[in-house]
């Protein structure tokens, strides 16, 4: 038995391998076939062949890694570790690693996001994918729309936390560090005493309104003194030992000081563009009015859907009224698909202006009827079906994105990068849907032979 030769069932010939066959027949292979890689690669500039180490991925590989990041819902490090050992991921990105090679740069995904952010707009990527997928859409005349909020990964913001984080950054990360490097005496401050009081405040389970107000006033005064002392040292040594990121953070802290000083004497509703995070200063509170979560901290997205295919109308970290987007959404739908004859939306969209626009353009809606004339029996059935699709499919896709495509809490930093994460999560969910739909509609091998 030891000398018995093993018969290979599958043999490699002309570049063909069993692994490639298994990959092409898997869901990964079907997803890859549903994506227009050449058109996507055209969104990025030609590959740079200048000095320096060669890139691991070309333009197609970069987009492939972004799709995999959303589809697998893993961290950057876990994605690189799996890519090193999984041939299907390597085939998906068009980069087969040699047996003795491994990607050891775990910051690779950060570089890919930065490169796409600098050289490509999310609207351009979405347009390429929609124009490729629109031939797979059946009921393109039905447009559904709704809005949601994809939250950023930040601690729950309070005024005391924000002020204390700013004080820590000014004193410990900058002022004390610069004095040590430049060998100068630390300026006199009450930082140590305030630190003890802050620890006492944090240890309490509940703090009264008076205690919180007293703490805020003390921290505002401390922060003002700290910024003044830091500015004096920076002027004295002309900003030595400080990075560009430090200057940007200092500008944010100065805005926080102005806002928190304003809030000591005014109502929170009177303050616009309120900063809630020191490290993500672009995040704003989004008042949603939901029963279980009235305020969310992240990006508001107005999503459109056609036959289960989702695409983004608007993304913004500042709150906006989605009912104002109905006309623009209909026009955007018309540029990709033929036109809208049926529209499904929430009751917030049913303004008189939107009703007149839909009537003028012969668009049937699921809005409640106004006036003495009721819907006919056929209109009631159609309105009920559109409302059902909007309430189940459209709102259900938001939960799918958050639970399975990494949008429960967006951890990347940067306004544009967070938008890219939402875009690729939405497009990855679309690619899975298109791949499964094509697989169902593809005839069986016997039917092909017949």
ABEGO torsion letter per residue (X at the ends): XAABBBBBABBBBGGBBAAAAAAAABAAAAAAAABBAAAAAAABBBBBABBEBBBABBAAAAAAAAAAAAAAGBBAAAAAAAAAABAAAAAAAGBBBBAABBBABAAAAAAAAAAAAAABBAAAAAAAAAAAAAAABABAABBBBBBBBBBBBBBBBBAAAAAAAAAAAAAAAAAAAAAAAAGBBBBBBAAAAAAAAAAAAAABABBBAAAAAAAAAAAAAAAAAAAAAAAAAAAAAGGBGBBAAAAAAAAAAAAAAAAAAAAAABBAAABBGBBABAABAABBBBBAGBAABABBBEBBBBBBBBGGBBBBABBBABBBBAAAAAAAAAAAAAAABAEBABBBBBAAABBAAAAAAAAAAGBBBABBBBEABBBBAAAAAAAAAAAAAAAAAAAAAAAAAAAAAGAABBABBEAAAAAAAAAAAAAAAAAAAAAAAAAAABBBAAAAAX
